[in-house]
Amino acid sequence: MASFAAKRLAQEKKEWRKDHPFGFSAKYAKTDDGQGQNIYRWICGMPGKPGTPWAGATFKVSMDFTDDYPGKPPKVKFFPVNGKVLFHPNVYPSGTVCLSILNEDEDWKPSITIRQILVGIQDLLDNPNEKSPAQHDSFVLFTQNKEEYLRRVKEQTMSVVNGGQGDPN
């Protein structure tokens, strides 16, 4: 018998196939043996918004769910860019996204969908939350030298465009 979490994730996948934002992708990861699909781990792609320094690239994230989902949010991590963590004030050195809707003690609600999570992260890319820094260097540049911060973001975006984003594990 499938758990509530598994049923919810299957329903999310069905809804995603019917309707998802343009340029986004979300699919189950392969099982460790490569023979099947892991419903509790998703690999997702999210385009940078047009007109921002993130535009032109599709950024990959993994979403890891537990059997407590949707009571507890998934852990979302950006894939490394050329072996380095995504340069962003709200991304921890581990690649984990720091966003209130992904924190069960803040704004997480069981009604939040995978679509809403991905759109929220896409918005976070160009609108960092200065009150919740997770990465020192990018936070310092974002708050003290915006020009250099934007240069680094554009450099990283070009790296992703040129195929520099690998698996987060």
N, C-alpha and C positions, 0 to 999 in steps of 0.2 A: 504494500500500500504506500503510495507516494505521500510525502510530508506536505504540510500546508505550504511550506517554502517552495518545494518543487512544483506544486500546482500553480502557485502564483507566478513563478519564473516561466513556466510553460505558457501561461496566459499572457505574460508580458511579451514573450517571443512572438506569439500569435498576433497580438496587437501591433507590434513593431513591423511585422511583415506587411500588414495591411496599410499602415500609415506611419511614416517616420520623416523627420526633417531632411530636406535635400542636402546631400553631401555627407550625411552621417551613416555610420554602419554599426551594427551590433550583432554578434554571433556567439554561439557557445564555443568555448575553447575545446581542444581535443583532450581526451583523457591522457593520463601519463603514458599509457602504452600505445597511444596514437590510433587505437582501434575504434574509438567511439567519441561521444561528445560529453563534456562535463557541464551539466546544467548550472552548477554553482560557480562557474568561472566564465566570464564573458570577455571577449576581446572587442573593443569598440574603437571606432574612428570618428573624429570630430574635426570639421574644417575650421580654420581660423576665420573670423568674421571678415567679410569684404570691407575695405577701407581702414583696416587696422594693420599694425605691424605683423600680425599673426596670419594675415590673408595669404592664400596661395598654397598653404600646407595643410595636410590632414594629420592631426596629432592622435597618436594611439594611446589608449588607456586599457588597463585590465580592471575588471570589477570582480571582486571575490565576495560571494555571499555565504552565509552560514545557514544552518537549519533554523535559526531564530528570525530569519527574514520573513516578513517585512517588519517585525518588531524591532529589529536592529538593522542599521543601514549597511550597505556593502562597503568594503574597503576599496577605494579607487586609487590606482597608481598610474602615473605616466610612464610610458616606456622611455628608456634612456635615449638621449640624442647624442650620437657619436660617443657612446659610453659614459655620458655625463647626465646628471639629473637636469630636468627641464628648468631653465633659468626663469624663475617666477617667484615673487614674494610669498605666495601661498602654496608652495609645493615644498614639502620636507625633503631633506637630503636623500631619503629613501625613495622618493618619487611619489609618496602618498599626498593626495590632495587635501588641503585644509580648507574646508567649506562648511558653513554652519548646517546646511541641509544634510551633510554626511556625518553629523555628530548627534548621537542619540540624546546627549545632554543639552543640546541647543535646539536646532530647528527641524530635526528629523521627525517625519510623520510617516506612518505605515502607508499612507495614500500616495506618497511621492513615487513617481514611476521612473524607470530607466531613462525614458525620453526626457523627463524633467531634470534628472541628474546631469545628463550630457549637455543639455541646453544651458543649465546653470554653470557648468564648468566652462563651456565655451564663452559665456558672458564674463566669468571670472578672469579669463585670460587677459582681456583688455581693460578690466576694471578690478585690479587687485584691491584687497581689503587691507588697508594700512594698520587696522586694529588687530589683525590676526597674522602677524608675520611667522613664517615657517622656515625661511631660508635667509640667512644673514646678508650675503653679498648682494643678492638681487633686491632685497628690501632697502639696503643702504643706498644703492644706486637709484632705485625708484623714488625714494624720498628726498635724495640730496643731489642727484645728477641725472635728471630725466633724459637728457640727450644721450648720455652714455648707456643708460638702461635701454632705451629704444634701439640704439645701434646694436647692442648685444642680442636683443629680441629678434631683430631683423636678420642678423647673422645666423642665429639658431634656426629661424624659420627657413632660411635658404638651405641650411643643412638638412632639414627634414624633407624639403622639396627634392633634394638630391639623394634621398634614400638613406639618410643617416639615423633613422629611428629603429632601434632593435627591441628585442624582447625584454620585459622588465625583470625577468628572473634569471 
